[in-house]
Amino acid sequence: MSKSLDVVSPTARRPRALIALDDPRERSSLAAELERDGWEVREPPVAPGSAWDVVFAEAEGPRPESGDAALVLVSSFGSVSDAVRAVQQGAFDYVVRPASGEQLALCADRARERADLTAENCALRASLSERYALGRLVTRDPRLRRVLELVETVAPTRANVLIEGESGTGKSLLARALHERSDRADGPFVVVNCGALPGTLLESELFGHARGAFTGAVRDKPGRFEEAHGGTLFLDEISTASGELQVKLLRAVQERTIERVGSNESVEVDVRFVFASNVDLAQAVRAGDFREDLFWRIRVVALALPPLRERSGDVALLAQAFLERFRREYGRPDLELSAAAQAALCRSSWPGNVRQLENTIERAVLVARGDSIQPQDLAQDPLALPEEPAYAAHEVRYGPFAPGEPSPSLREALEGPERSILLQALDLCGWNRQATAAMLGINRTTLFNKMHKYGLFALDPAADDPGKEAG
């Protein structure tokens, strides 16, 4: 069974703040602001070992144990040099009085956003560190995860495998992953694109030819079947094979024997077959364009790769994986994807699938100025970023004001649409909160609080237990 490749969402508990300030009115004002934003607030004394997200303390007085919490120091006599020194010594922020509760609460929000982003990035990097669990394939989509798990199961066998999916979905990568996880991994992995050569040349390419078989055949030449002996033969775009070639392939697949063009001598080959098609082969059989007997021979195990537009949760994950690869390749180690760029990527329908996304990120790494990729750096690809969102707009009627029923307040009536909008945005962005907040034009703390309010953490497909909210 393959390892989970999901990005694990940061903790969904309420953020916690410890207020260790001397002025009771200041403590009360700050506590009111924080509680209004969904924080859990405490004042000293507290139990030893308690965990906090942010600690407010006097710059000139004793400081409570803050552990990994963001430490915000508040001073009545501070200077710029004091602030610089405090930050150098590990404080998150340094505030000089007078400061309102709202100003201090903003420090807490910034601290929470940084901690949230750090946790999310750590989870993403942990996931990306396992991206080679199946070659270069990485996903958080449940359907594709099941495909990858099936690959792990059938790879050690000699069963014929048919991989179907649109162009750019990763069929070649999946075929290589099958080979690398088989007991033939030390043998050759031979790739033949059946759509790249005309029928007569393709037959000679696959089966080889004998001396004198045709003009220019001055010596015996082994084909790809023989080259793949002891390993894996990957036949891509198998749907383009001619009817005559399909007959010869049927015998080769059934009997594991071939005859070179121009020869009557049979040659045994020990080959594991993997086939791929970007069209529906079952439909091709019904249309009479593909032999039914060959179809059932090559389709012992069927693997279907969903298009990227149906795996919206993978866009941010794949974009980050490609970014890490290309910034190493092009010497731009500090380059990051801005939240606005992530949101733009998540809105696209990606007709060219993963290959198009990969090319878009590579181009952005090359043209981006500064240390972050912006939406305009992605816009050079006319297919990558449509002017309108790729998803269809659905009319929704919530009908909160039903005749004969108690009328809700406006605030209550708006909760249904707001929750639906949040869910749609989260789904489009693959539950990446940074990209979702950018798409909605709100900060991450506001999004966090709204997700907590509507119980949306329990719906995150990457949660360890989707039946309950993480705690």
C-alpha positions in Angstrom: 0.0 0.0 0.0 1.4 3.4 -0.9 2.0 6.1 1.5 -0.6 8.8 1.9 0.3 11.8 -0.3 -2.3 14.2 1.2 -1.4 17.6 2.5 -2.4 17.4 6.1 -4.3 20.5 7.1 -3.0 22.6 10.1 -4.8 22.1 13.4 -8.4 23.2 13.5 -8.6 24.1 17.2 -9.3 27.6 18.3 -6.2 29.7 18.6 -5.1 30.4 22.1 -3.7 33.7 23.6 -2.1 34.4 27.0 -2.3 38.0 28.1 0.3 38.8 30.8 0.0 42.6 30.8 -0.1 44.8 33.9 -3.0 47.1 33.1 -6.4 45.4 33.7 -8.2 47.8 31.3 -5.6 46.9 28.6 -6.1 43.2 29.3 -9.9 43.5 29.1 -9.8 45.5 25.8 -7.5 43.1 24.2 -9.4 40.0 25.4 -12.6 41.4 24.0 -11.1 42.0 20.6 -9.5 38.5 20.5 -12.6 36.7 21.7 -14.6 38.5 19.0 -12.3 37.1 16.4 -12.6 33.5 17.8 -9.6 33.3 20.1 -9.5 31.5 23.4 -8.0 33.9 25.9 -6.4 33.3 29.3 -4.6 35.4 31.9 -1.9 34.3 34.4 -1.7 32.1 36.4 -1.9 29.2 34.1 -1.1 25.5 34.3 2.6 24.7 33.6 3.1 23.3 30.1 0.1 25.0 28.6 0.3 25.6 24.8 -0.3 29.1 23.4 -0.3 30.5 19.9 0.6 34.0 21.1 1.7 35.5 24.4 1.4 39.2 25.3 3.9 40.3 27.9 5.5 43.4 29.4 8.8 44.3 27.8 10.2 45.6 31.0 8.9 42.9 33.4 9.1 39.2 33.9 7.8 37.1 31.0 5.8 33.9 31.3 7.0 30.7 29.6 6.0 31.1 26.0 7.4 27.9 24.4 6.8 27.9 20.7 4.2 30.8 20.9 4.7 34.1 19.2 5.8 36.5 21.8 4.5 40.1 21.6 6.2 42.5 23.9 4.4 45.7 25.0 6.5 48.6 26.3 5.8 52.0 27.9 9.3 53.3 27.3 10.5 51.5 24.2 12.7 52.8 21.4 13.6 51.6 17.9 16.8 50.0 19.2 14.8 48.2 21.9 12.4 46.8 19.3 15.2 45.7 17.0 17.0 44.0 19.9 13.8 42.2 21.1 13.0 40.9 17.6 16.6 39.7 17.2 16.2 37.8 20.5 13.1 36.0 19.3 10.1 38.2 19.9 7.5 38.2 17.2 6.6 41.9 17.7 7.3 44.9 19.8 4.6 47.4 20.5 5.0 50.8 22.2 2.2 52.3 24.2 -0.3 53.8 23.8 -1.8 50.9 21.8 -5.5 50.0 21.5 -6.9 46.5 21.9 -7.6 46.5 18.2 -3.9 47.3 17.4 -2.7 44.5 19.7 -5.3 42.1 18.3 -3.8 42.7 14.8 -0.4 41.5 16.2 -2.1 38.3 17.2 -3.8 37.9 13.8 -0.4 38.3 12.1 1.2 35.8 14.4 -1.6 33.3 13.8 -1.3 33.8 10.0 2.4 33.2 10.1 2.0 30.1 12.3 -0.8 28.8 10.1 1.3 29.3 7.0 4.3 27.7 8.5 2.3 24.6 9.5 0.7 24.4 6.1 4.1 24.7 4.3 5.6 22.1 6.6 2.8 19.7 5.8 3.1 20.4 2.1 6.9 19.9 2.2 6.4 16.6 4.1 4.0 15.5 1.4 6.3 16.6 -1.4 9.2 14.7 0.2 7.1 11.5 -0.5 6.3 12.5 -4.1 8.6 9.8 -5.4 6.6 7.1 -3.6 5.2 6.5 -7.2 7.8 8.1 -9.4 6.9 11.7 -9.9 3.2 11.2 -9.4 1.7 13.1 -6.5 -1.9 13.6 -5.6 -4.5 14.2 -2.9 -7.4 13.1 -5.1 -9.2 10.0 -3.7 -9.7 8.4 -7.1 -6.1 8.9 -8.2 -4.9 7.6 -4.8 -6.8 4.4 -5.5 -5.2 4.1 -8.9 -1.7 4.5 -7.3 -2.6 1.9 -4.7 -3.6 -0.5 -7.4 -0.3 0.1 -9.2 1.5 -1.0 -6.0 -0.6 -4.2 -6.0 -0.3 -5.2 -9.6 3.3 -4.0 -10.3 5.0 -7.2 -9.1 2.9 -9.3 -11.4 3.2 -9.9 -15.2 -0.4 -8.9 -15.9 -1.1 -6.7 -18.9 -2.1 -3.2 -18.0 -4.1 -0.6 -20.0 -3.8 3.0 -18.9 -6.5 5.4 -20.2 -6.6 9.1 -19.8 -6.5 12.4 -21.6 -3.2 13.7 -23.0 -1.0 15.2 -20.3 -2.5 13.3 -17.3 0.6 11.3 -16.6 0.2 8.0 -18.4 3.9 7.7 -19.2 4.8 8.4 -15.6 2.4 5.8 -14.4 3.8 3.2 -16.8 7.3 3.9 -15.6 6.1 3.6 -12.0 4.7 0.2 -12.8 8.0 -0.9 -14.2 10.1 0.5 -11.3 8.0 -1.3 -8.8 8.0 -4.6 -10.6 10.5 -7.5 -10.3 11.7 -6.3 -13.8 12.9 -2.9 -12.5 16.5 -3.9 -13.4 15.5 -4.7 -16.9 14.9 -2.4 -19.9 11.9 0.0 -20.0 11.1 0.4 -23.7 8.7 3.1 -25.0 7.0 3.0 -28.4 4.6 5.7 -29.5 2.3 3.9 -31.9 0.9 7.2 -33.2 4.3 8.6 -34.2 5.1 6.2 -37.1 3.1 4.9 -40.1 1.9 1.3 -40.1 4.7 -0.3 -42.1 7.5 1.5 -40.2 5.8 0.8 -36.9 5.7 -2.9 -37.6 9.4 -3.0 -38.4 10.1 -0.9 -35.3 8.2 -3.3 -33.0 9.1 -6.7 -34.5 12.4 -5.9 -36.2 13.3 -7.2 -39.7 15.4 -9.8 -41.4 18.1 -9.0 -43.9 16.6 -8.4 -47.4 13.0 -7.9 -46.0 12.8 -4.7 -47.9 15.0 -2.2 -49.8 17.7 -1.0 -47.4 17.4 -3.9 -45.0 21.1 -4.9 -45.3 21.2 -6.8 -42.0 19.1 -8.4 -39.4 17.7 -5.9 -37.0 16.0 -6.7 -33.7 12.8 -4.8 -32.8 11.5 -3.2 -29.7 10.0 -6.5 -28.5 13.4 -8.0 -28.3 15.0 -4.9 -26.8 12.4 -5.1 -24.0 13.2 -8.8 -23.2 13.4 -9.2 -19.4 11.7 -5.8 -18.9 8.7 -3.8 -19.8 7.3 -2.7 -23.2 5.2 0.4 -23.0 3.0 0.9 -26.1 1.5 4.4 -26.0 -1.4 5.5 -28.2 -2.3 1.9 -28.9 -5.6 3.0 -30.4 -3.7 4.3 -33.5 -2.4 0.8 -34.5 -3.7 -0.4 -37.8 -6.0 -3.5 -38.1 -3.2 -5.6 -39.6 -0.8 -4.6 -36.8 -3.5 -5.4 -34.2 -3.6 -9.0 -35.5 0.1 -9.4 -35.0 0.0 -7.7 -31.6 -2.7 -10.1 -30.5 -0.4 -13.1 -31.2 2.6 -11.4 -29.5 0.5 -10.6 -26.4 -1.1 -14.0 -26.2 1.9 -16.2 -26.9 4.9 -14.0 -26.1 6.4 -14.9 -29.5 7.1 -12.7 -32.5 8.4 -13.0 -36.1 10.7 -10.4 -37.6 9.4 -8.8 -40.8 10.6 -10.9 -43.7 11.3 -14.0 -41.5 9.3 -17.1 -40.6 11.4 -17.8 -37.5 9.6 -17.4 -34.2 11.4 -15.5 -31.4 10.3 -15.9 -27.8 10.2 -12.7 -25.8 9.9 -12.3 -22.0 8.1 -9.0 -21.8 5.6 -7.3 -19.5 3.1 -5.3 -21.6 1.8 -1.9 -20.6 -0.5 0.0 -23.0 -1.9 3.5 -23.0 -4.7 5.3 -24.8 -6.0 8.8 -24.8 -9.3 7.7 -26.3 -12.0 5.4 -24.9 -10.9 2.0 -26.3 -14.3 0.4 -25.4 -16.0 3.0 -27.6 -13.4 2.3 -30.3 -14.3 -1.4 -30.1 -18.0 -0.6 -30.5 -17.2 1.6 -33.5 -15.3 -1.2 -35.1 -12.0 0.7 -35.0 -10.3 -1.7 -32.5 -10.3 -5.5 -32.2 -12.4 -6.7 -29.4 -10.2 -9.8 -28.8 -7.1 -7.6 -28.5 -9.0 -5.2 -26.2 -9.7 -7.9 -23.7 -6.1 -9.2 -23.9 -4.5 -5.9 -23.1 -7.1 -4.8 -20.6 -6.4 -7.4 -17.8 -5.9 -4.5 -15.4 -7.4 -1.1 -16.3 -6.1 2.2 -14.8 -8.0 5.4 -15.5 -6.3 8.7 -14.9 -8.8 11.5 -14.2 -8.1 14.9 -15.9 -6.7 17.7 -13.8 -10.0 19.7 -14.0 -11.6 16.9 -11.9 -8.7 17.0 -9.4 -8.8 20.7 -8.4 -7.3 19.8 -5.0 -4.1 18.7 -6.8 -3.4 22.0 -8.6 -1.7 23.7 -5.7 0.1 20.6 -4.7 1.5 20.0 -8.2 2.3 23.6 -8.7 4.5 23.6 -5.6 6.2 20.4 -6.7 7.0 21.9 -10.1 8.1 25.1 -8.5 10.6 23.3 -6.3 12.0 21.5 -9.2 12.3 24.5 -11.6 13.7 26.9 -9.0 16.5 24.4 -8.4 17.0 23.9 -12.1 17.1 27.7 -12.9 18.9 28.8 -9.7 16.1 30.7 -8.1 15.9 29.1 -4.6 13.9 32.0 -3.0 11.1 32.2 -5.5 7.7 31.5 -4.1 4.1 31.4 -5.5 2.1 34.4 -4.3 -1.4 33.7 -2.9 -2.9 35.6 -5.8 -1.0 33.3 -8.2 -2.1 30.2 -6.4 -5.7 31.3 -6.6 -5.4 32.1 -10.3 -4.0 28.6 -10.9 -6.8 27.0 -9.0 -9.4 28.7 -11.1 -8.2 27.3 -14.4 -9.7 24.3 -16.1 -6.3 23.1 -17.4 -7.3 21.6 -20.8 -3.7 20.4 -21.2 -3.8 18.7 -17.8 -0.6 18.3 -15.7 1.7 18.9 -18.6 0.2 22.3 -19.2 0.5 23.2 -15.5 4.1 22.1 -15.5 4.9 24.2 -18.5 3.1 27.2 -17.0 5.1 27.0 -13.8 8.4 26.6 -15.7 7.6 29.7 -17.7 6.7 31.6 -14.6 10.0 30.7 -12.9 11.8 32.1 -16.0 9.9 35.4 -16.3 9.0 36.3 -12.7 10.7 39.4 -11.2 11.4 39.6 -7.6 11.0 36.7 -5.1 7.4 35.8 -5.8 5.4 34.7 -8.9 2.4 36.9 -9.6 -0.7 36.2 -11.7 0.7 38.3 -14.6 3.7 35.9 -14.7 1.3 33.1 -15.5 -0.9 34.9 -18.0 1.5 34.3 -20.9 -0.2 30.9 -21.4 -3.6 31.8 -23.0 -5.0 28.4 -21.9 -3.8 28.5 -18.3 -5.8 31.4 -17.0 -9.3 32.0 -18.4 -10.9 35.4 -18.0 -13.9 33.8 -16.4 -13.7 31.1 -13.6 -13.5 27.6 -15.1 -16.3 26.3 -12.9 -20.0 26.8 -13.9 -22.0 29.2 -11.8 -25.0 27.4 -10.3 -28.2 29.1 -9.3 -28.9 28.5 -5.6 -32.2 29.1 -3.8 -31.9 29.0 -0.1 -35.5 30.1 0.5 -35.1 31.1 4.2 -38.3 33.1 4.2 -40.9 30.3 3.8 -44.6 31.2 4.3 -45.8 30.1 7.7 -42.3 29.6 9.1 -40.5 31.9 11.5 -38.4 34.5 9.6 -34.7 34.4 10.4 -32.7 37.5 10.9 -30.7 38.8 8.0 -27.5 37.5 9.6 -29.0 34.0 9.9 -30.3 34.1 6.3 -26.9 34.9 5.0 -25.1 32.1 6.7 -26.3 29.5 4.1 -24.9 31.3 1.1 -21.7 32.3 2.9 -21.0 28.7 3.9 -21.7 27.5 0.3 -19.4 30.1 -1.1 -16.6 29.2 1.3 -17.0 25.5 0.4 -16.8 26.2 -3.3 -13.8 28.4 -3.0 -12.0 25.9 -0.7 -12.7 23.1 -3.2 -11.4 25.1 -6.1 -8.2 25.8 -4.3 -7.7 22.3 -3.1 -8.4 23.4 0.5 -5.3 25.5 0.4 -6.2 28.3 2.8 -3.7 30.8 1.6 -5.0 30.6 -2.0 -8.7 30.5 -0.8 -8.3 33.7 1.2 -6.7 35.4 -1.8 -9.5 34.3 -4.0 -12.1 35.6 -1.6 -10.2 38.8 -0.8 -10.1 38.2 2.9 -7.2 37.5 5.3 -6.3 34.0 6.4 -7.5 34.6 10.0 -10.9 35.7 8.8 -11.1 32.5 6.7 -9.9 30.4 9.6 -12.6 31.8 11.9 -15.4 31.3 9.3 -14.3 27.7 8.7 -14.4 27.1 12.4 -17.8 28.8 12.6 -19.4 26.6 9.9 -17.6 23.4 10.9 -15.8 23.2 7.5 -12.6 21.6 8.9 -14.5 18.3 9.2 -15.1 18.4 5.4 -11.4 18.7 4.4 -10.6 15.6 2.3 -7.1 15.6 3.7 -8.2 15.4 7.3 -7.2 12.3 9.2 -10.8 11.5 10.2 -13.3 13.2 7.8 -16.1 12.3 10.2 -15.1 14.8 12.8 -13.3 18.1 13.2 -9.6 17.8 14.0 -8.8 18.9 17.6 
